[in-house]
């Protein structure tokens, strides 16, 4: 396999970090478009295996997928470049919002932009699901897992329980079938770093760093789950943020492109200015780089293991189901009138028929939203 240049990785992930609205599901869909469909760096199965691997470790899934891609294409340097390039644009944008928030007491309005962008995001994710589902759910047991994942998610079950519960079910089902012929050796469990809970009320740069380091090291479920952790640590336990400040911070994380975990950048700036923003961002993302570096070598061993290939297949099918469930919920909020229906359908048709780059569709959707707000 030809190694990818660091410059190409930096350009790709800086672009995605600048225009990837819509949360982890949309980010993964855009990465699939870029590295599977456009550049043919990965087969769909390998891409799904990387997605599955991100679901087995704590941290932001789409950021960890970027780190995995960089590591596989250009080694340790690629790991650092791809991950940093994806995070940096979003961090700088969020810092701009945080500065305005501290100076003027409110966040700049982003409703018009989101009005046009969100239907495009729904189309991008739906397009990725159409391509990923046949690979992830290639037989009836895996199709059942995908359907069960959607149903359990919409019923409110925790994402981690869905992923591991269904993944283990597939592993055990296949293992029981193979017991008569002798199974493959078990893979050593991946080490997880669990940091001690810090305590105390005064705001200090050290406590800020350690609190976000802990969140980055133990948070499963991606960007949508971070609200519960921030509520518990920064509002309830430490009392550093008011409820309204937390809502504003999470809103900025949703409005801006790139990883939702850059909510940490906003909180760090509000509490400790630029140093706080930089250290909070470093702390929440640092565990992801470590976990990917440690776990990446095991992905092929998991695929070749008769036991753990079942786990990986089950997690892949469940993850695609979760993407579908998240998309269904987002569609209720994003597709609200005739214009947003037209934008979503038009974007999906362009993706299916014209193979239009999703970045251009995001920009066009934003322009439509801003124009509609003026008229």
ZAMARGU-4260 file (C-alpha; in steps of 0.2 Angstrom, whole numbers, plus 5000, padded with zeros to 4 digits):
<rodrens>
0) 5000/5000/5000 | 5007/5017/4995 | 5010/5028/5010 | 5000/5045/5010 | 5010/5061/5012
5) 5008/5071/5027 | 5003/5086/5017 | 4988/5077/5009 | 4982/5070/5026 | 4984/5088/5033
10) 4974/5096/5019 | 4960/5083/5019 | 4957/5083/5038 | 4959/5102/5039 | 4945/5103/5026
15) 4934/5091/5035 | 4937/5100/5052 | 4932/5116/5044 | 4916/5110/5036 | 4910/5094/5044
20) 4894/5100/5053 | 4882/5088/5060 | 4891/5077/5074 | 4900/5061/5073 | 4888/5051/5061
25) 4890/5065/5048 | 4908/5066/5051 | 4910/5047/5048 | 4899/5049/5032 | 4910/5062/5025
30) 4926/5053/5029 | 4919/5038/5020 | 4915/5048/5005 | 4933/5055/5005 | 4944/5040/5009
35) 4933/5025/5002 | 4924/5032/4987 | 4935/5046/4981 | 4953/5041/4986 | 4951/5022/4987
40) 4962/5022/5002 | 4952/5008/5011 | 4939/4995/5006 | 4922/4997/5014 | 4926/4982/5025
45) 4942/4990/5032 | 4933/5006/5034 | 4919/4998/5044 | 4932/4989/5055 | 4940/5005/5059
50) 4923/5012/5064 | 4920/4997/5074 | 4937/4999/5083 | 4933/5017/5088 | 4917/5011/5096
55) 4927/4999/5107 | 4937/5013/5115 | 4932/5029/5125 | 4932/5045/5116 | 4925/5055/5101
60) 4922/5042/5088 | 4924/5053/5072 | 4940/5060/5079 | 4947/5043/5083 | 4943/5037/5065
65) 4953/5052/5058 | 4967/5047/5069 | 4966/5028/5064 | 4966/5033/5046 | 4981/5044/5048
70) 4990/5030/5057 | 4986/5017/5044 | 4991/5029/5029 | 5007/5037/5037 | 5012/5029/5053
75) 5015/5039/5069 | 5017/5055/5060 | 5001/5052/5051 | 4992/5049/5067 | 4997/5066/5074
80) 4994/5075/5058 | 4977/5068/5054 | 4970/5070/5071 | 4977/5087/5075 | 4972/5094/5057
85) 4954/5088/5061 | 4953/5096/5078 | 4963/5113/5075 | 4950/5122/5063 | 4936/5118/5075
90) 4945/5123/5090 | 4950/5140/5082 | 4932/5143/5077 | 4925/5139/5094 | 4938/5150/5102
95) 4931/5164/5092 | 4913/5160/5098 | 4920/5160/5116 | 4928/5177/5114 | 4912/5184/5108
100) 4903/5176/5122 | 4914/5183/5135 | 4915/5200/5128 | 4896/5202/5123 | 4887/5190/5135
105) 4879/5179/5120 | 4884/5168/5106 | 4883/5174/5088 | 4867/5168/5080 | 4869/5152/5069
110) 4851/5147/5066 | 4850/5153/5048 | 4866/5143/5044 | 4860/5127/5052 | 4843/5129/5044
115) 4852/5125/5027 | 4866/5114/5033 | 4856/5101/5043 | 4846/5094/5029 | 4862/5092/5019
120) 4869/5083/5034 | 4854/5071/5034 | 4857/5067/5016 | 4876/5064/5018 | 4873/5052/5032
125) 4858/5043/5023 | 4870/5041/5008 | 4883/5033/5018 | 4871/5022/5026 | 4865/5016/5009
130) 4883/5011/5005 | 4888/5004/5022 | 4873/4994/5027 | 4875/4980/5014 | 4893/4977/5020
135) 4889/4979/5039 | 4873/4968/5038 | 4878/4955/5025 | 4868/4941/5032 | 4852/4939/5042
140) 4859/4938/5059 | 4869/4954/5056 | 4853/4962/5048 | 4844/4958/5064 | 4857/4966/5074
145) 4856/4982/5064 | 4837/4982/5066 | 4838/4979/5084 | 4851/4992/5086 | 4839/5005/5078
150) 4825/5000/5089 | 4834/4999/5105 | 4842/5017/5102 | 4825/5024/5098 | 4818/5016/5114
155) 4832/5026/5124 | 4844/5012/5128 | 4862/5017/5132 | 4873/5017/5116 | 4887/5008/5125
160) 4875/4994/5130 | 4868/4992/5113 | 4886/4991/5104 | 4893/4979/5117 | 4877/4969/5120
165) 4874/4966/5102 | 4892/4963/5098 | 4895/4950/5111 | 4879/4942/5106 | 4886/4939/5088
170) 4903/4934/5095 | 4895/4921/5107 | 4882/4914/5094 | 4897/4911/5082 | 4907/4904/5096
175) 4894/4891/5101 | 4893/4885/5083 | 4912/4883/5082 | 4915/4875/5099 | 4914/4858/5091
180) 4929/4862/5080 | 4939/4871/5093 | 4940/4891/5093 | 4954/4903/5090 | 4964/4910/5104
185) 4957/4925/5114 | 4964/4942/5111 | 4971/4951/5126 | 4959/4964/5132 | 4964/4982/5127
190) 4970/4992/5142 | 4959/5007/5147 | 4966/5021/5157 | 4954/5027/5171 | 4959/5043/5180
195) 4954/5046/5197 | 4940/5059/5200 | 4947/5076/5205 | 4939/5086/5218 | 4938/5104/5224
200) 4929/5120/5220 | 4941/5134/5216 | 4944/5135/5197 | 4962/5132/5193 | 4971/5127/5176
205) 4977/5111/5184 | 4960/5105/5189 | 4953/5110/5172 | 4966/5100/5163 | 4963/5085/5174
210) 4944/5085/5173 | 4944/5086/5154 | 4958/5072/5154 | 4946/5061/5164 | 4931/5064/5153
215) 4941/5061/5137 | 4948/5044/5145 | 4931/5037/5151 | 4917/5044/5140 | 4910/5031/5128
220) 4896/5035/5115 | 4904/5050/5106 | 4899/5068/5106 | 4881/5066/5110 | 4885/5059/5127
225) 4896/5073/5133 | 4882/5084/5140 | 4879/5072/5154 | 4898/5072/5159 | 4899/5091/5158
230) 4883/5093/5169 | 4890/5081/5182 | 4907/5088/5183 | 4906/5107/5179 | 4889/5111/5185
235) 4884/5099/5199 | 4901/5094/5207 | 4912/5108/5204 | 4900/5122/5202 | 4911/5131/5189
240) 4897/5134/5176 | 4879/5139/5178 | 4866/5128/5169 | 4864/5142/5156 | 4883/5143/5152
245) 4883/5124/5150 | 4868/5125/5137 | 4877/5139/5128 | 4893/5129/5128 | 4885/5113/5120
250) 4875/5124/5108 | 4892/5131/5101 | 4899/5114/5100 | 4883/5109/5089 | 4883/5125/5078
255) 4902/5124/5074 | 4910/5111/5062 | 4922/5097/5068 | 4922/5087/5084 | 4908/5091/5096
260) 4921/5088/5110 | 4928/5106/5106 | 4914/5111/5118 | 4929/5109/5130 | 4938/5123/5121
265) 4923/5135/5124 | 4922/5130/5143 | 4941/5132/5145 | 4941/5149/5137 | 4926/5155/5148
270) 4935/5149/5164 | 4953/5152/5160 | 4955/5162/5144 | 4966/5156/5130 | 4977/5145/5141
275) 4962/5137/5148 | 4955/5134/5130 | 4971/5126/5124 | 4974/5115/5139 | 4955/5109/5139
280) 4956/5105/5121 | 4973/5095/5123 | 4966/5086/5139 | 4950/5080/5131 | 4958/5074/5115
285) 4974/5067/5122 | 4967/5050/5127 | 4960/5047/5110 | 4978/5048/5102 | 4984/5036/5115
290) 4970/5023/5114 | 4971/5023/5095 | 4990/5020/5095 | 4988/5006/5107 | 4972/4998/5099
295) 4976/5000/5081 | 4988/4985/5080 | 4974/4973/5087 | 4961/4977/5073 | 4968/4964/5061
300) 4970/4951/5075 | 4952/4954/5079 | 4947/4952/5061 | 4957/4936/5059 | 4951/4929/5076
305) 4936/4917/5074 | 4929/4924/5091 | 4933/4942/5090 | 4928/4944/5071 | 4911/4940/5077
310) 4912/4954/5090 | 4919/4966/5077 | 4905/4961/5065 | 4892/4963/5078 | 4898/4980/5083
315) 4899/4986/5065 | 4881/4981/5062 | 4876/4989/5078 | 4886/5005/5074 | 4877/5007/5057
320) 4860/5005/5066 | 4865/5018/5079 | 4869/5030/5064 | 4852/5026/5057 | 4844/5030/5073
325) 4853/5046/5076 | 4849/5051/5058 | 4830/5048/5061 | 4830/5059/5077 | 4840/5073/5068
330) 4829/5072/5053 | 4814/5077/5064 | 4823/5093/5069 | 4831/5097/5052 | 4818/5093/5040
335) 4804/5105/5045 | 4796/5113/5029 | 4796/5112/5010 | 4812/5121/5008 | 4822/5109/5020
340) 4813/5094/5011 | 4819/5100/4994 | 4837/5103/5001 | 4838/5086/5008 | 4831/5077/4993
345) 4842/5087/4981 | 4858/5084/4991 | 4854/5065/4991 | 4851/5064/4973 | 4867/5074/4969
350) 4876/5062/4980 | 4868/5046/4972 | 4869/5051/4954 | 4882/5065/4952 | 4895/5060/4965
355) 4896/5078/4971 | 4909/5082/4984 | 4900/5083/5001 | 4910/5099/5006 | 4902/5108/4992
360) 4885/5103/4997 | 4888/5109/5015 | 4893/5126/5009 | 4878/5127/4997 | 4866/5122/5011
365) 4873/5135/5022 | 4871/5148/5008 | 4853/5143/5006 | 4850/5145/5024 | 4857/5162/5025
370) 4848/5168/5009 | 4832/5161/5016 | 4834/5171/5032 | 4837/5187/5022 | 4821/5185/5011
</rodrens>
